[in-house]
Amino acid sequence: MNISDISIDLSGEAITLPARATELDGDRLRVLVRLAGDERLREAYSDYADEAAGELGMEREQLDRYVTELAADGFLACSVKFGGDSAQSRPAARKSETKTKSAQRKNELPSYSGQELAELLQRDGGKYGLLVDECQRVLGRIFTGSETSKIVALCDTMGLEPEFVLLVCAYCAGKGKTSVRYVERTACLLVEEGIDDAVKLGEYIKRKERYNSIEYKLRDMLGFGGRAPTKKESEFFHRWIDEWGYDIEILTRAYEITVKYTDRAALPYMDKILAGWHEKGYTSIEQIQAAEEKYRAEKAASTDNPPSFDTDEFFELALKRSYELMDGSLQTSHDKTDGK
């Protein structure tokens, strides 16, 4: 599902962002800034979205999702029409019935009449009525009739289980988002990603919480302060935390080695260290410490000199070699420039 047309109003010609934009993560903030500064993208989204997505280093579908999330959060006003023919975003032939229904009705959930809503709330032993009561409790607010209709429609129209909808409400409330519109948007986006039941959502939330916790500690260790990661830095973080599953202890050890031999938080070199551990199958700090001890013991056994616990020759040589390659590349570039 892709956005085929969009009209965006960011209120004025100057790029002015609300103070709460600082709460956005790196990718969403970059998308908001791009929208603010790119008049072509705002006025003819479908014509320039693929280009913008490429320059932002993301898939078109991901850009579409961020735009709709920003709209749901009130960062921009937009009217969106779904269902364009972009080759990158064309829906796959094999979609579950639930996903198809959600895509078709993502922005057109029905508004029930008072009588229809009353009947739905009482149907099947009043399970929808109980759901609405629990959702109000979780979100800490009393719903209007329209909001009640949206909660019911997520189950009645999209076929989602009440447990899933309630967990979505709890997830949104945990982020400080208590509007039913935000809940509706979030539920639809999750379903599009294949997260359509309480078990999958529970696993998704755990992954997100783990990533956010480790990333926060990592950014603090690297001295980021309040700035968002760059695209390249985000790629490193996702690879280390999501793909390789490393925790903050392992990342801290890699950071210590990196700073020791580069005198700075050089993420490419930190990545080399972590990639080496990943290739060797190390998944815990204990395995890494054991490998370091084994290396020191083997080094001590092969030389008359006492082992140095302040030097890890393996990483030192690897990093020096990386510096040599980098310096060689820079020298070649300078030679070509001087020869012009």
ZAMARGU-4260 file (C-alpha; in steps of 0.2 Angstrom, whole numbers, plus 5000, padded with zeros to 4 digits):
<rodrens>
0) 5000/5000/5000 | 5007/5017/4995 | 5002/5035/4996 | 4996/5040/4978 | 4992/5058/4982
5) 4995/5069/4997 | 4992/5087/5001 | 5002/5094/5015 | 5001/5111/5024 | 5015/5115/5036
10) 5008/5133/5040 | 5020/5146/5032 | 5035/5147/5020 | 5048/5146/5033 | 5054/5129/5040
15) 5047/5130/5058 | 5045/5115/5068 | 5036/5113/5085 | 5046/5111/5101 | 5040/5093/5103
20) 5048/5088/5087 | 5063/5085/5098 | 5054/5070/5104 | 5054/5062/5087 | 5067/5048/5083
25) 5080/5051/5070 | 5071/5044/5055 | 5054/5053/5058 | 5063/5070/5062 | 5072/5068/5045
30) 5056/5065/5036 | 5048/5080/5045 | 5062/5091/5040 | 5062/5085/5022 | 5044/5089/5021
35) 5046/5106/5028 | 5060/5110/5016 | 5054/5102/5000 | 5040/5111/4992 | 5039/5099/4977
40) 5037/5084/4989 | 5023/5094/4998 | 5014/5099/4982 | 5016/5083/4972 | 5020/5069/4984
45) 5017/5055/4972 | 5029/5062/4959 | 5044/5065/4971 | 5041/5052/4986 | 5052/5039/4978
50) 5066/5051/4975 | 5064/5058/4993 | 5064/5040/5000 | 5080/5036/4991 | 5089/5051/4997
55) 5083/5048/5015 | 5089/5030/5014 | 5073/5021/5016 | 5060/5012/5006 | 5045/5021/4999
60) 5033/5011/5010 | 5043/5017/5025 | 5042/5035/5020 | 5023/5034/5018 | 5021/5026/5035
65) 5031/5040/5043 | 5021/5053/5034 | 5005/5046/5041 | 5012/5044/5058 | 5017/5062/5058
70) 5000/5067/5053 | 4992/5056/5066 | 5003/5065/5079 | 4998/5082/5073 | 5015/5087/5066
75) 5007/5091/5049 | 4990/5092/5041 | 4987/5081/5026 | 4973/5073/5016 | 4979/5056/5010
80) 4973/5045/4996 | 4979/5027/4996 | 4981/5014/4982 | 4993/5021/4969 | 5003/5010/4957
85) 5021/5012/4963 | 5030/4997/4958 | 5040/4997/4975 | 5024/4998/4985 | 5011/4988/4975
90) 5003/4976/4987 | 5009/4958/4986 | 4996/4946/4979 | 4997/4935/4994 | 4988/4945/5008
95) 4978/4938/5022 | 4960/4943/5023 | 4962/4954/5038 | 4976/4964/5030 | 4966/4966/5014
100) 4951/4972/5024 | 4962/4984/5034 | 4971/4991/5019 | 4954/4995/5011 | 4946/5003/5026
105) 4962/5011/5034 | 4955/5028/5033 | 4936/5024/5031 | 4931/5015/5046 | 4912/5016/5047
110) 4902/5028/5058 | 4888/5018/5066 | 4871/5026/5070 | 4867/5027/5089 | 4855/5011/5087
115) 4869/5001/5077 | 4882/5006/5090 | 4871/5001/5105 | 4867/4984/5096 | 4886/4981/5093
120) 4890/4985/5111 | 4878/4972/5117 | 4882/4959/5104 | 4891/4942/5109 | 4888/4945/5128
125) 4893/4963/5127 | 4911/4960/5122 | 4913/4976/5113 | 4905/4986/5127 | 4918/4978/5139
130) 4932/4982/5127 | 4927/5000/5126 | 4926/5001/5145 | 4944/4994/5146 | 4951/5005/5132
135) 4944/5021/5141 | 4952/5015/5157 | 4969/5012/5149 | 4969/5028/5139 | 4962/5038/5154
140) 4948/5047/5146 | 4929/5045/5141 | 4926/5042/5123 | 4914/5052/5112 | 4902/5042/5101
145) 4913/5044/5086 | 4928/5037/5096 | 4918/5023/5102 | 4913/5019/5084 | 4931/5018/5079
150) 4936/5006/5093 | 4922/4995/5089 | 4925/4996/5070 | 4943/4990/5073 | 4935/4973/5078
155) 4919/4973/5068 | 4926/4979/5052 | 4944/4974/5052 | 4942/4958/5061 | 4954/4962/5075
160) 4953/4953/5091 | 4948/4964/5106 | 4963/4958/5116 | 4974/4965/5101 | 4965/4982/5101
165) 4966/4984/5120 | 4985/4980/5119 | 4987/4993/5106 | 4978/5006/5117 | 4990/5001/5131
170) 5005/5003/5119 | 5000/5020/5114 | 4996/5026/5131 | 5014/5020/5136 | 5020/5032/5123
175) 5009/5046/5130 | 4997/5045/5115 | 4979/5044/5121 | 4969/5049/5106 | 4958/5036/5098
180) 4964/5043/5081 | 4982/5038/5086 | 4976/5021/5092 | 4967/5018/5075 | 4982/5024/5065
185) 4994/5013/5075 | 4983/4998/5074 | 4982/4999/5055 | 5001/5002/5053 | 5004/4987/5064
190) 4993/4976/5054 | 5001/4981/5038 | 5017/4975/5045 | 5010/4958/5049 | 5007/4962/5067
195) 4989/4957/5069 | 4986/4948/5085 | 4990/4950/5104 | 5005/4938/5104 | 5014/4946/5089
200) 5011/4963/5096 | 5018/4958/5113 | 5034/4952/5105 | 5035/4968/5094 | 5033/4979/5110
205) 5047/4969/5119 | 5058/4971/5104 | 5055/4990/5103 | 5057/4992/5122 | 5074/4982/5121
210) 5080/4992/5107 | 5075/5009/5114 | 5083/5005/5131 | 5099/4999/5123 | 5100/5013/5111
215) 5097/5026/5124 | 5112/5019/5134 | 5122/5018/5119 | 5119/5036/5113 | 5123/5042/5131
220) 5140/5032/5131 | 5144/5039/5114 | 5141/5057/5120 | 5127/5061/5108 | 5118/5072/5120
225) 5101/5077/5113 | 5105/5075/5095 | 5097/5062/5084 | 5108/5048/5076 | 5112/5051/5058
230) 5107/5039/5045 | 5123/5029/5045 | 5123/5029/5064 | 5106/5022/5064 | 5111/5008/5053
235) 5125/5004/5064 | 5113/5004/5079 | 5100/4993/5071 | 5113/4980/5065 | 5121/4979/5082
240) 5105/4978/5092 | 5092/4971/5081 | 5101/4960/5069 | 5116/4954/5080 | 5106/4955/5096
245) 5120/4963/5106 | 5117/4970/5124 | 5124/4986/5131 | 5138/4976/5140 | 5145/4969/5124
250) 5143/4986/5115 | 5152/4994/5130 | 5167/4982/5128 | 5168/4986/5109 | 5167/5005/5113
255) 5181/5003/5126 | 5193/4994/5113 | 5188/5007/5100 | 5192/5022/5111 | 5208/5014/5117
260) 5215/5012/5099 | 5207/5027/5090 | 5206/5040/5104 | 5188/5043/5099 | 5171/5035/5097
265) 5175/5029/5079 | 5159/5019/5075 | 5166/5011/5059 | 5180/5003/5069 | 5168/4998/5083
270) 5158/4990/5069 | 5173/4980/5064 | 5176/4974/5081 | 5157/4969/5083 | 5157/4961/5066
275) 5172/4950/5071 | 5163/4944/5087 | 5147/4941/5077 | 5157/4930/5064 | 5165/4920/5078
280) 5147/4917/5086 | 5150/4927/5102 | 5133/4931/5109 | 5138/4935/5127 | 5151/4946/5136
285) 5157/4930/5145 | 5162/4922/5128 | 5171/4938/5123 | 5180/4939/5140 | 5185/4920/5138
290) 5192/4923/5121 | 5202/4938/5127 | 5209/4928/5141 | 5213/4913/5129 | 5222/4925/5117
295) 5232/4933/5132 | 5237/4915/5138 | 5242/4909/5121 | 5253/4925/5118 | 5261/4923/5135
300) 5265/4905/5131 | 5273/4909/5115 | 5285/4923/5121 | 5298/4925/5135 | 5290/4943/5138
305) 5276/4944/5151 | 5259/4946/5145 | 5252/4964/5144 | 5235/4966/5150 | 5234/4984/5143
310) 5237/4978/5125 | 5226/4967/5114 | 5237/4965/5099 | 5223/4957/5088 | 5212/4973/5088
315) 5227/4984/5088 | 5234/4977/5071 | 5216/4976/5064 | 5213/4994/5068 | 5230/5000/5062
320) 5227/4991/5046 | 5211/5000/5044 | 5220/5016/5046 | 5233/5012/5033 | 5219/5008/5021
325) 5210/5024/5024 | 5226/5034/5023 | 5231/5026/5007 | 5214/5030/5000 | 5215/5048/5005
330) 5233/5049/4998 | 5227/5042/4981 | 5213/5055/4981 | 5225/5069/4984 | 5237/5063/4971
335) 5223/5062/4958 | 5218/5080/4963 | 5236/5087/4962 | 5238/5079/4945 | 5223/5088/4937
</rodrens>
